[in-house]
């Protein structure tokens, strides 16, 4: 909001504050006249109750003035108050009140809800500080803001109880000390001065802490983003390197000479293939037959892995056929070759 628009916004509050001051002054004059004619001074508890009632009226008027602002005006005033460290005071010009009005006027506003979550802890502390310096009107005002922001806040019951107990203790002390109305008014003025000073310092420190937390979160987000980008760069580099290596492998494979063709069974060159011995029983019986043997010729030409594939008649010539094949020798070959050969057995050829 521009400075032109912001002045009318704050004038109602100034008028209210001036009216409240005038009312207090008139009340003080009235009390002075009464003191002149009445021997019994007003009790301190009554003076404090009157001050609290007057503060409540001023707060109600401030709330009404804030509620009259538009959504955009509330948003701008809340941001300005936040930047100026007016987090929860003065009444009618704090970020807490503007954000509450914004959330009430525009339900579900994410920015307002987030800001109130940040402001609640410092407002709780400010409430405790007001209670401790016996500024009960301010403590109850802040308590009302907390309750509006979060009716289920865990600190509400504790604060209500402690404020009531502190008020009761202060009233007892005041009664014992027999303070006059004038002395109580002076004490209230001193409390107001202390409130302004302490709240300004506390709000400035809280604003700095919130800003530091936001900066830390932004730095952490930037660090994580940088890590993601670095990981993406590494992955891209690894993919490029893998593609380069694959291309190099394919190039080398294309340039390499083809491996020598494995020899075929037809290319086997026998050196020694002695005939098998004819079994004596089969020879006497005049039995003939054949055995098909499968075997592997190694690179040195020797025979291994010999086995019978088919035999007719079965088992009659198997042993002699395998024994003969295992003695066979061939020319050395570039790679092992598996082949099959059929060996015939005939009495007439023995």
C-alpha positions as CSV (number, residue, x, y, z in Angstrom):
1,X,0.0,0.0,0.0
2,X,1.4,3.4,-0.9
3,X,2.0,6.1,1.8
4,X,-1.1,8.0,0.4
5,X,-3.3,5.0,1.2
6,X,-1.7,4.1,4.5
7,X,-2.5,7.4,6.3
8,X,-6.3,7.0,6.3
9,X,-5.9,3.5,7.5
10,X,-4.0,4.6,10.7
11,X,-6.0,7.8,11.4
12,X,-9.0,5.9,13.0
13,X,-6.5,4.2,15.4
14,X,-4.9,7.6,16.2
15,X,-8.3,9.1,16.8
16,X,-9.2,6.2,19.0
17,X,-6.0,6.5,20.9
18,X,-6.6,10.2,21.4
19,X,-10.2,9.6,22.5
20,X,-9.0,7.0,25.0
21,X,-6.3,9.4,26.3
22,X,-8.9,12.1,26.7
23,X,-11.3,9.6,28.5
24,X,-8.5,8.6,30.8
25,X,-7.6,12.2,31.6
26,X,-11.2,13.1,32.3
27,X,-11.5,10.0,34.5
28,X,-8.4,11.0,36.3
29,X,-9.8,14.5,36.9
30,X,-13.0,13.0,38.1
31,X,-11.1,10.8,40.5
32,X,-9.1,13.8,41.7
33,X,-12.4,15.7,42.5
34,X,-13.7,12.7,44.2
35,X,-10.5,12.4,46.2
36,X,-11.0,15.9,47.4
37,X,-14.5,15.3,48.7
38,X,-14.2,11.6,49.7
39,X,-11.8,10.4,52.4
40,X,-11.6,6.9,51.0
41,X,-9.2,6.6,47.9
42,X,-10.1,4.4,45.0
43,X,-8.6,0.9,45.5
44,X,-5.7,-0.2,43.2
45,X,-7.7,-3.2,42.0
46,X,-10.5,-0.9,40.9
47,X,-8.0,1.4,39.0
48,X,-6.5,-1.6,37.3
49,X,-9.9,-3.0,36.4
50,X,-10.9,0.4,35.0
51,X,-7.7,0.5,32.9
52,X,-8.2,-3.0,31.6
53,X,-11.8,-2.2,30.7
54,X,-10.6,1.0,28.8
55,X,-7.9,-1.0,27.0
56,X,-10.5,-3.6,26.0
57,X,-12.7,-0.8,24.5
58,X,-9.7,0.6,22.6
59,X,-8.8,-2.9,21.3
60,X,-12.4,-3.5,20.2
61,X,-12.4,-0.2,18.3
62,X,-9.0,-1.1,16.7
63,X,-10.3,-4.5,15.7
64,X,-13.3,-2.8,14.0
65,X,-11.1,-0.4,12.2
66,X,-8.8,-3.2,11.0
67,X,-11.9,-5.3,9.9
68,X,-12.9,-2.4,7.6
69,X,-9.8,-2.8,5.5
70,X,-9.9,-4.8,2.2
71,X,-8.0,-8.0,1.7
72,X,-5.2,-6.3,-0.2
73,X,-5.0,-3.5,2.3
74,X,-4.7,-6.1,5.1
75,X,-2.1,-8.0,3.2
76,X,0.0,-4.8,2.6
77,X,-0.4,-3.5,6.2
78,X,0.6,-6.9,7.6
79,X,3.7,-7.1,5.5
80,X,4.7,-3.6,6.5
81,X,4.1,-4.3,10.2
82,X,6.2,-7.5,9.9
83,X,9.1,-5.6,8.2
84,X,8.9,-2.9,10.9
85,X,9.0,-5.5,13.7
86,X,5.5,-4.6,14.8
87,X,4.8,-8.3,15.4
88,X,2.1,-8.2,18.1
89,X,2.1,-4.6,19.3
90,X,1.1,-1.8,19.4
91,X,-2.6,-2.7,19.6
92,X,-4.3,-2.0,16.3
93,X,-1.1,-1.8,14.2
94,X,0.5,-5.2,14.7
95,X,1.2,-7.9,12.1
96,X,-0.6,-10.4,14.3
97,X,-3.9,-8.4,14.2
98,X,-3.7,-7.8,10.4
99,X,-3.0,-11.4,9.6
100,X,-5.9,-12.5,11.9
101,X,-8.3,-10.2,10.2
102,X,-7.0,-11.4,6.8
103,X,-7.5,-15.0,7.7
104,X,-11.0,-14.2,9.0
105,X,-11.9,-12.3,5.9
106,X,-10.4,-14.7,3.5
107,X,-10.6,-18.2,5.0
108,X,-7.8,-20.6,3.9
109,X,-5.3,-17.8,3.1
110,X,-2.0,-19.8,3.1
111,X,0.2,-16.8,3.7
112,X,-1.8,-15.6,6.7
113,X,-1.9,-19.0,8.2
114,X,1.8,-19.5,7.8
115,X,2.6,-16.1,9.3
116,X,0.4,-16.7,12.3
117,X,2.2,-20.0,12.9
118,X,5.5,-18.1,13.0
119,X,4.1,-15.3,15.2
120,X,2.4,-17.5,17.9
121,X,5.6,-18.5,19.8
122,X,6.8,-14.9,20.2
123,X,3.4,-13.8,21.2
124,X,3.2,-16.4,23.9
125,X,6.6,-15.2,25.2
126,X,5.3,-11.6,25.1
127,X,2.2,-12.6,27.1
128,X,4.4,-14.1,29.8
129,X,6.6,-11.0,29.9
130,X,3.6,-8.7,30.3
131,X,2.2,-10.9,33.0
132,X,5.6,-10.9,34.8
133,X,5.8,-7.1,34.8
134,X,2.1,-7.0,36.0
135,X,0.9,-5.4,32.8
136,X,-2.2,-7.5,33.0
137,X,-4.3,-5.5,30.5
138,X,-1.6,-6.1,27.8
139,X,-1.2,-9.8,28.9
140,X,-4.9,-10.4,28.4
141,X,-4.9,-8.5,25.1
142,X,-2.1,-10.8,23.8
143,X,-3.9,-13.8,25.2
144,X,-6.9,-12.9,23.2
145,X,-4.8,-12.7,20.0
146,X,-3.4,-16.2,20.7
147,X,-6.9,-17.6,21.3
148,X,-8.1,-16.1,18.0
149,X,-5.1,-17.5,16.1
150,X,-5.4,-21.0,17.6
151,X,-8.2,-21.8,20.0
152,X,-6.6,-25.1,20.8
153,X,-3.1,-23.8,21.5
154,X,-1.5,-25.8,24.3
155,X,-0.3,-22.7,26.2
156,X,-3.8,-21.1,26.6
157,X,-4.9,-22.8,29.8
158,X,-1.5,-22.3,31.4
159,X,-1.5,-18.6,30.5
160,X,-5.1,-18.0,31.7
161,X,-4.3,-19.6,35.0
162,X,-1.0,-17.8,35.5
163,X,-2.4,-14.4,34.6
164,X,-5.3,-14.8,37.0
165,X,-3.0,-15.9,39.8
166,X,-0.6,-13.0,39.1
167,X,-3.5,-10.6,39.2
168,X,-4.8,-12.0,42.5
169,X,-1.3,-11.7,44.0
170,X,-0.9,-8.2,42.7
171,X,-4.3,-7.2,44.2
172,X,-3.3,-8.6,47.6
173,X,0.0,-6.8,47.5
174,X,-1.7,-3.5,46.5
175,X,-4.2,-3.9,49.3
176,X,-1.5,-4.5,51.8
177,X,0.5,-1.5,50.6
178,X,-2.6,0.7,50.5
179,X,-1.6,2.4,47.3
180,X,-3.5,5.5,46.4
181,X,-5.3,5.9,43.0
182,X,-2.7,8.4,42.0
183,X,0.2,6.0,42.9
184,X,-1.6,3.3,40.9
185,X,-2.0,5.6,37.9
186,X,1.7,6.4,38.1
187,X,2.5,2.7,38.2
188,X,0.3,2.1,35.2
189,X,2.2,4.9,33.3
190,X,5.5,3.3,34.2
191,X,4.2,-0.1,33.1
192,X,3.2,1.5,29.7
193,X,6.7,2.9,29.3
194,X,8.3,-0.4,30.2
195,X,5.9,-2.2,27.8
196,X,6.8,-0.1,24.9
197,X,10.5,-0.4,25.5
198,X,10.5,-4.1,26.2
199,X,8.1,-5.0,23.4
200,X,10.1,-3.0,20.8
201,X,13.3,-4.8,21.8
202,X,11.6,-8.2,22.0
203,X,9.9,-7.7,18.7
204,X,13.1,-6.6,17.0
205,X,14.9,-9.6,18.3
206,X,12.1,-12.0,17.3
207,X,12.0,-10.5,13.8
208,X,15.7,-11.0,13.4
209,X,15.4,-14.6,14.6
210,X,12.5,-15.2,12.1
211,X,14.5,-13.6,9.3
212,X,17.6,-15.7,10.2
213,X,15.5,-18.8,10.1
214,X,14.0,-17.9,6.8
215,X,17.5,-17.2,5.4
216,X,18.7,-20.5,6.8
217,X,15.8,-22.3,5.1
218,X,16.6,-20.5,1.8
219,X,20.3,-21.5,2.1
220,X,19.4,-25.1,2.8
221,X,17.0,-25.1,-0.2
222,X,19.7,-23.6,-2.4
223,X,22.2,-26.2,-1.1
224,X,19.9,-29.1,-1.8
225,X,19.2,-27.6,-5.3
226,X,22.9,-27.4,-6.0
227,X,23.4,-31.0,-4.9
228,X,20.6,-32.1,-7.2
229,X,22.1,-30.2,-10.1
230,X,25.6,-31.6,-9.3
231,X,24.1,-35.1,-9.2
232,X,22.4,-34.5,-12.5
233,X,25.7,-33.3,-14.0
234,X,27.5,-36.4,-12.8
235,X,24.9,-38.7,-14.1
236,X,25.0,-36.9,-17.5
237,X,28.8,-37.2,-17.5
238,X,28.6,-40.9,-16.6
239,X,26.1,-41.5,-19.4
240,X,28.3,-39.6,-21.9
241,X,31.4,-41.6,-20.8
242,X,29.4,-44.9,-21.1
243,X,28.3,-43.9,-24.6
244,X,31.8,-43.0,-25.5
245,X,33.2,-46.3,-24.3
246,X,30.5,-48.2,-26.1
247,X,31.2,-46.3,-29.3
248,X,34.9,-47.1,-28.9
249,X,34.2,-50.7,-28.3
250,X,32.0,-50.9,-31.4
251,X,34.7,-49.1,-33.4
252,X,37.4,-51.5,-32.3
253,X,35.1,-54.5,-32.9
254,X,34.5,-53.2,-36.4
255,X,38.2,-52.8,-37.1
256,X,39.3,-56.1,-35.6
257,X,40.0,-58.9,-38.0
258,X,37.3,-61.7,-37.9
259,X,38.2,-64.7,-35.7
260,X,39.3,-67.8,-37.6
261,X,36.5,-70.1,-38.5
262,X,36.2,-73.1,-36.3
263,X,37.1,-76.3,-38.2
264,X,34.3,-78.6,-39.3
265,X,34.3,-82.4,-38.8
266,X,34.9,-82.7,-42.6
267,X,38.2,-80.8,-42.2
268,X,39.6,-83.2,-39.6
269,X,42.8,-84.9,-40.9
270,X,43.4,-88.3,-39.3
271,X,47.0,-89.3,-38.5
272,X,46.3,-92.7,-36.9
273,X,43.0,-94.5,-36.8
274,X,43.8,-98.2,-35.7
275,X,40.9,-100.6,-36.2
276,X,39.1,-102.0,-33.2
277,X,39.8,-105.5,-31.9
278,X,37.1,-108.0,-32.8
279,X,35.5,-109.5,-29.6
280,X,36.3,-113.2,-29.4
281,X,32.8,-114.3,-28.4
282,X,31.3,-112.4,-31.4
283,X,34.0,-113.8,-33.7
284,X,33.2,-117.4,-32.6
285,X,29.5,-116.8,-33.0
286,X,30.0,-115.1,-36.4
287,X,28.2,-112.0,-35.2
288,X,28.6,-108.8,-37.1
289,X,27.4,-105.2,-36.4
290,X,28.3,-101.6,-36.1
291,X,28.7,-98.9,-33.5
292,X,28.3,-95.1,-33.9
293,X,30.6,-93.2,-31.6
294,X,30.6,-89.5,-30.8
295,X,33.9,-87.9,-29.7
296,X,35.8,-84.6,-29.5
297,X,39.1,-83.9,-31.2
298,X,41.1,-81.4,-29.1
299,X,43.5,-78.7,-30.4
300,X,46.4,-81.2,-30.2
301,X,44.5,-83.8,-32.2
302,X,43.8,-86.2,-29.3
303,X,40.4,-87.7,-28.7
304,X,38.3,-87.1,-25.6
305,X,34.7,-87.5,-24.4
306,X,34.1,-90.6,-26.5
307,X,30.6,-92.2,-26.1
308,X,28.4,-94.7,-27.9
309,X,25.5,-93.0,-29.7
310,X,24.0,-96.1,-31.3
311,X,25.0,-99.8,-31.4
312,X,23.7,-102.8,-33.4
313,X,23.6,-105.3,-31.7
314,X,23.6,-103.4,-28.4
315,X,26.6,-103.7,-26.1
316,X,28.4,-106.4,-28.2
317,X,31.0,-104.2,-29.8
318,X,30.7,-101.0,-27.5
319,X,33.8,-101.6,-25.5
320,X,36.1,-102.3,-28.4
321,X,34.8,-99.4,-30.5
322,X,35.4,-96.9,-27.7
323,X,38.8,-98.3,-27.0
324,X,39.8,-98.0,-30.6
325,X,38.5,-94.4,-31.0
326,X,40.3,-93.2,-27.9
327,X,43.6,-94.3,-29.6
328,X,42.9,-92.3,-32.7
329,X,45.0,-89.2,-33.5
330,X,44.3,-86.2,-35.8
331,X,46.1,-83.2,-37.1
332,X,46.1,-80.3,-34.6
333,X,43.1,-77.9,-35.0
334,X,42.4,-74.3,-34.0
335,X,39.5,-75.2,-31.8
336,X,38.0,-78.5,-30.4
337,X,35.7,-80.3,-32.9
338,X,33.0,-82.8,-31.9
339,X,32.1,-85.4,-34.5
340,X,30.6,-88.8,-35.0
341,X,32.0,-91.9,-36.7
342,X,30.4,-95.3,-37.4
343,X,32.7,-98.4,-36.9
344,X,31.6,-101.6,-38.6
345,X,32.4,-105.1,-37.3
346,X,32.3,-108.1,-39.7
347,X,33.9,-111.6,-39.2
348,X,34.9,-111.7,-42.8
349,X,37.0,-108.5,-42.4
350,X,38.8,-109.5,-39.2
